[in-house]
Amino acid sequence: MIDIWLLGYEEVLRENKYLAANYSQLADQVWMIGCSGRIIK
């Protein structure tokens, strides 16, 4: 179980590009650098 997961540089760019393409209003307000919660790999 991981509580906080920081993304790598390429993953940050990919996630924020996805936000900009699909959720433009949200992308104008946030910059994703990680995620929280339970991650199962």
Backbone hydrogen bonds, N-H to C=O, Kabsch-Sander energy under -0.5 kcal/mol:
donor,donor_aa,acceptor,acceptor_aa,energy
5,W,35,C,-2.8
7,L,33,I,-2.4
12,V,8,G,-2.5
13,L,9,Y,-2.1
14,R,10,E,-2.3
15,E,11,E,-2.8
16,N,12,V,-2.4
17,K,13,L,-2.0
18,Y,14,R,-2.1
19,L,15,E,-2.2
20,A,16,N,-2.3
21,A,17,K,-2.0
22,N,18,Y,-2.3
23,Y,19,L,-3.4
27,A,23,Y,-2.6
28,D,24,S,-1.3
29,Q,26,L,-1.7
30,V,26,L,-1.6
35,C,5,W,-2.3
37,G,3,D,-1.9
39,I,37,G,-0.5
41,K,39,I,-0.6
